[in-house]
Amino acid sequence: MSEDTRNLTALQMLDQLNRAIEESGINETHTKREPLEIFRNLLQNWYVGKDLSWADKEDDEVFALLLKKYPLHQLQKELKKIYNETLELSTARKTLTIWTRRELDQHFQRVQQLLGQERQEKRSLG
């Protein structure tokens, strides 16, 4: 895109921009992030925001640590926000289909169950 663009029409400029995007690989399908991937990334960022290193721990271990610091209802509320943000981002990126929504819902339910199990284990130990 080093050409002089002062005398180009809007369509010509758009064509150049589209070619540059294609050459960069930005528009390739593998760059579209699936809802489950978005959810996992947001969840991991949430862990980091809670001062927990997520890289070396499983979700159940992280939830056990979180339940020591925060009440269950607060964690559930924050998880729901992450889920809703994932839905919004996936809808905006047009990657939310019936199948990816089901996959996301199943994973979200599993995360909620893990949180509930950790709470039960905390109660039985304490």
Buried (B, 14 or more C-beta within 10 A) or exposed (E): EEEEEEEEEEEEEEEBEEEEEEEEEEEEEEEEBBBBBBBBBBBBEBBEEBEBEBEEBEBBBBBBBBBEEEEBEEBBEBBEEBBEEBBEBBEEBEBBEEEBBEBBEEBBEEBBEBBEEBBEBBEEEE
